Amino acid sequence: MLTDEDRAVLDFAGRGWPSPGEKERAVRERLGMSPVRYYQYLNALLDDPEALRYAPVTVNRLRRVRQANRDRTR
């Protein structure tokens, strides 16, 4: 079962940001966590079936991005 924080992170991840600096600032202000912690948290959520049910478009998009990054570094 997803927590309120899980849903907040997924909702946040589904938004677009004009610049990385603005996104990092918003992570700290809105989610109360460091950008590094946000990305660790989000990455773990991408493997959670509940997250996929809650935000399928966001989770599938981010899974594709993650896989493309992994493929690029091989």
KAPE-V264951 format. One record per helix or strand of 2 or more residues. SS is the DSSP state (hx for helix, st for strand). FROM is the first residue (numbers start at 0). LEN is the number of residues. If there is no record, write none. Layout:
((SS,FROM,LEN) (SS,FROM,LEN))
This chain:
((hx,3,10) (hx,19,12) (hx,34,11) (hx,48,6) (hx,55,17))
